[in-house]
């Protein structure tokens, strides 16, 4: 089993365990995703698996951007009870893991609309990323409503999340990156040390960030100042990087 699949499986078990501790008030509490409750976030994660397993279980979203389509899917499921949401997520995520295992070594391209086009082998990292971010930063404090939980970023779950960000960032931010004159080097430390380069040409600016903090700011869930990000170099290039986002 790949690192990404192991990460999804671990977070899946953690999410199911968490869901079974929540009361009705918890389910109805606003999450870290604007406009979504805790129940909506879990429902959304089930919908992501339905996209891979059987899209006929979701409303038609043809022509919609991915984030608007996600809203449509969630809206269609708000009549479900928390117990139904848990059962649905548990069932479809199990099927989804089998599907991801089947494509983890495949290189055919998978078009995902405005999310980008990727080799099938990359898809497990997308699900690892989604679980990592939604559980840690949209359900648990400080970004979410639930007390801080026992799910710190670790060496088994952070790498596939960063792998997805590296693959998705250029495609999802092409318009912004086209405005950047030069490249920016991002050096990540902490649990997963790596260096990323965004933009083309000569390096005109540098950023140093903790790797887990990077996940927060590249998804627009935290500011550079609050997360202790260090920068130097061309201000205009840094301003572009500050506005990048990955989903």
C-alpha positions as CSV (number, residue, x, y, z in Angstrom):
1,X,0.0,0.0,0.0
2,X,1.4,3.4,-0.9
3,X,2.1,6.1,1.6
4,X,-0.9,8.1,0.4
5,X,-3.3,5.2,0.8
6,X,-1.9,4.5,4.3
7,X,-2.4,8.2,5.2
8,X,-6.0,8.2,3.9
9,X,-6.8,5.0,5.8
10,X,-5.3,6.3,9.0
11,X,-7.3,9.6,8.8
12,X,-10.4,7.7,7.8
13,X,-10.3,5.6,11.0
14,X,-9.6,8.8,13.0
15,X,-12.5,10.6,11.4
16,X,-14.9,7.8,12.0
17,X,-13.8,7.5,15.6
18,X,-14.3,11.3,16.0
19,X,-17.7,11.3,14.4
20,X,-19.0,8.7,16.8
21,X,-18.2,11.0,19.7
22,X,-20.1,14.1,18.4
23,X,-23.5,15.2,19.7
24,X,-26.2,17.0,17.7
25,X,-24.9,20.4,18.7
26,X,-21.4,19.5,17.4
27,X,-22.7,18.3,14.1
28,X,-24.6,21.6,13.6
29,X,-21.6,23.8,14.6
30,X,-20.0,26.0,11.9
31,X,-16.8,24.5,10.7
32,X,-13.6,26.2,9.4
33,X,-15.1,26.1,5.9
34,X,-17.3,29.2,5.5
35,X,-20.9,28.3,5.1
36,X,-20.4,24.7,6.1
37,X,-21.2,22.9,9.4
38,X,-19.2,20.0,10.8
39,X,-21.8,17.7,9.2
40,X,-21.3,19.4,5.9
41,X,-17.6,18.9,6.0
42,X,-18.0,15.1,6.6
43,X,-20.7,14.9,4.0
44,X,-18.3,16.7,1.5
45,X,-15.6,14.2,2.2
46,X,-18.0,11.4,1.4
47,X,-19.0,13.2,-1.8
48,X,-15.4,13.3,-2.9
49,X,-15.3,9.5,-2.8
50,X,-18.6,9.3,-4.7
51,X,-17.0,11.3,-7.5
52,X,-14.6,8.5,-7.9
53,X,-16.9,5.5,-7.1
54,X,-20.2,6.5,-8.8
55,X,-21.1,10.0,-9.8
56,X,-24.7,9.1,-10.4
57,X,-25.2,9.4,-6.6
58,X,-24.5,13.1,-6.8
59,X,-26.5,16.0,-8.4
60,X,-25.6,17.1,-11.9
61,X,-22.8,19.7,-11.6
62,X,-21.8,19.9,-15.3
63,X,-20.1,23.2,-16.1
64,X,-19.7,24.3,-12.5
65,X,-16.3,25.1,-10.9
66,X,-15.2,22.5,-8.5
67,X,-15.8,24.6,-5.4
68,X,-19.3,25.5,-6.5
69,X,-20.0,21.9,-7.4
70,X,-19.0,20.9,-3.9
71,X,-21.5,23.3,-2.5
72,X,-24.2,21.8,-4.7
73,X,-23.4,18.3,-3.5
74,X,-23.4,19.3,0.2
75,X,-26.7,21.2,-0.2
76,X,-28.3,18.1,-1.7
77,X,-27.5,16.1,1.4
78,X,-28.5,18.4,4.3
79,X,-31.6,16.3,5.0
80,X,-29.5,13.4,6.0
81,X,-29.1,12.7,9.7
82,X,-25.6,12.5,11.3
83,X,-25.9,8.7,11.5
84,X,-26.7,8.5,7.8
85,X,-23.7,10.8,7.0
86,X,-21.4,8.6,9.0
87,X,-22.7,5.4,7.4
88,X,-22.5,6.9,4.0
89,X,-18.9,8.1,4.5
90,X,-17.8,4.7,6.0
91,X,-19.2,2.8,3.1
92,X,-18.2,4.9,0.2
93,X,-14.7,5.6,1.6
94,X,-14.1,1.9,1.8
95,X,-15.0,1.5,-1.9
96,X,-13.0,4.6,-2.7
97,X,-9.9,3.2,-1.1
98,X,-10.2,0.1,-3.3
99,X,-10.5,2.2,-6.4
100,X,-7.5,4.4,-5.5
101,X,-5.5,1.2,-4.8
102,X,-6.4,0.1,-8.4
103,X,-5.1,3.3,-10.0
104,X,-2.1,4.1,-7.8
105,X,0.4,2.7,-10.4
106,X,-1.5,3.9,-13.5
107,X,-0.3,6.9,-15.6
108,X,-3.3,7.7,-17.8
109,X,-4.5,11.3,-17.4
110,X,-7.5,12.1,-15.4
111,X,-9.2,15.5,-16.2
112,X,-10.7,17.2,-13.1
113,X,-12.0,20.4,-14.5
114,X,-10.6,23.5,-12.9
115,X,-8.8,21.3,-10.3
116,X,-6.4,20.3,-13.1
117,X,-5.4,17.2,-15.1
118,X,-3.2,14.6,-13.4
119,X,-1.8,11.1,-13.9
120,X,-4.1,8.6,-12.2
121,X,-1.3,7.7,-9.8
122,X,-1.5,11.2,-8.3
123,X,-5.1,10.8,-7.2
124,X,-4.5,9.1,-3.9
125,X,-2.5,12.2,-2.8
126,X,-5.5,14.4,-3.5
127,X,-7.6,12.4,-1.1
128,X,-4.8,12.3,1.5
129,X,-4.6,16.1,1.2
130,X,-8.3,16.6,1.6
131,X,-8.4,14.4,4.7
132,X,-5.4,16.0,6.2
133,X,-6.7,19.6,5.7
134,X,-10.4,19.2,6.5
135,X,-9.8,17.1,9.7
136,X,-7.0,19.1,11.2
137,X,-7.8,22.6,10.0
138,X,-11.6,22.7,9.4
139,X,-12.9,20.5,12.2
140,X,-10.3,20.9,15.0
141,X,-9.2,24.2,16.6
142,X,-7.8,26.7,16.0
143,X,-9.5,26.9,12.6
144,X,-12.4,24.6,13.4
145,X,-14.9,24.4,16.3
146,X,-13.8,21.2,18.0
147,X,-11.2,21.1,20.8
148,X,-7.7,20.4,19.5
149,X,-7.5,16.7,18.8
150,X,-4.8,14.0,18.7
151,X,-4.0,14.4,15.0
152,X,-0.7,16.3,14.7
153,X,0.9,16.6,11.3
154,X,3.3,13.6,11.2
155,X,5.9,12.0,8.9
156,X,3.3,9.5,7.5
157,X,0.5,11.8,6.5
158,X,2.2,15.1,5.7
159,X,4.3,13.9,2.7
160,X,1.5,12.8,0.4
161,X,-0.3,16.1,1.3
162,X,2.7,18.1,0.1
163,X,3.0,15.8,-2.9
164,X,-0.5,16.9,-4.0
165,X,0.2,20.6,-3.4
166,X,3.4,20.3,-5.5
167,X,1.4,18.7,-8.4
168,X,-1.7,21.0,-8.1
169,X,-0.1,24.4,-7.4
170,X,1.1,25.2,-10.9
171,X,-2.2,24.2,-12.6
172,X,-4.5,25.8,-10.1
173,X,-2.6,29.1,-10.0
174,X,-1.5,29.5,-13.6
175,X,-3.0,32.9,-14.1
176,X,-1.3,34.3,-11.0
177,X,2.0,32.7,-11.8
178,X,2.0,34.2,-15.3
179,X,2.1,37.6,-13.6
180,X,5.3,36.8,-11.7
181,X,8.6,38.0,-13.1
182,X,11.0,35.4,-11.8
183,X,10.8,32.4,-9.5
184,X,10.4,32.1,-5.7
185,X,12.1,29.3,-3.7
186,X,10.1,27.9,-0.8
187,X,12.2,26.0,1.7
188,X,10.1,23.8,4.0
189,X,11.4,22.5,7.4
190,X,9.9,20.5,10.2
191,X,8.2,17.1,9.7
192,X,8.9,17.1,5.9
193,X,11.9,19.0,4.6
194,X,11.8,19.9,0.9
195,X,12.4,22.8,-1.4
196,X,9.7,24.0,-3.8
197,X,10.2,26.4,-6.7
198,X,7.2,28.4,-8.1
199,X,7.4,30.6,-11.2
200,X,10.0,30.5,-13.9
201,X,13.4,32.1,-14.5
202,X,15.8,33.4,-12.0
203,X,15.0,33.1,-8.3
204,X,14.1,36.6,-7.1
205,X,12.7,35.8,-3.6
206,X,13.0,33.2,-0.9
207,X,10.5,31.9,1.7
208,X,11.2,29.7,4.7
209,X,8.3,27.9,6.4
210,X,7.5,25.0,8.6
211,X,6.0,22.3,6.3
212,X,2.8,21.9,8.3
213,X,2.4,25.7,8.4
214,X,2.9,25.7,4.6
215,X,-0.2,23.5,4.2
216,X,-2.2,26.1,6.2
217,X,-1.1,29.2,4.3
218,X,-1.1,27.6,0.8
219,X,-4.8,26.7,1.4
220,X,-5.5,30.2,2.8
221,X,-6.1,28.9,6.3
222,X,-3.5,31.0,8.0
223,X,-1.4,34.1,7.4
224,X,2.4,34.3,7.0
225,X,2.7,36.6,10.1
226,X,0.7,34.2,12.3
227,X,2.6,31.1,11.1
228,X,6.1,32.5,11.5
229,X,6.9,32.5,7.7
230,X,10.2,34.2,6.8
231,X,10.6,36.0,3.5
232,X,13.1,38.1,1.6
233,X,13.5,39.3,-1.9
234,X,11.3,40.8,-4.6
235,X,8.1,42.2,-2.9
236,X,6.0,41.8,-6.1
237,X,6.9,38.1,-6.4
238,X,6.2,37.5,-2.8
239,X,2.8,39.2,-3.1
240,X,1.9,36.7,-5.8
241,X,2.9,33.8,-3.7
242,X,0.9,35.1,-0.8
243,X,-2.2,34.9,-2.9
244,X,-1.7,31.4,-4.2
245,X,-4.1,28.7,-3.1
246,X,-4.5,24.9,-3.6
247,X,-7.6,22.9,-3.2
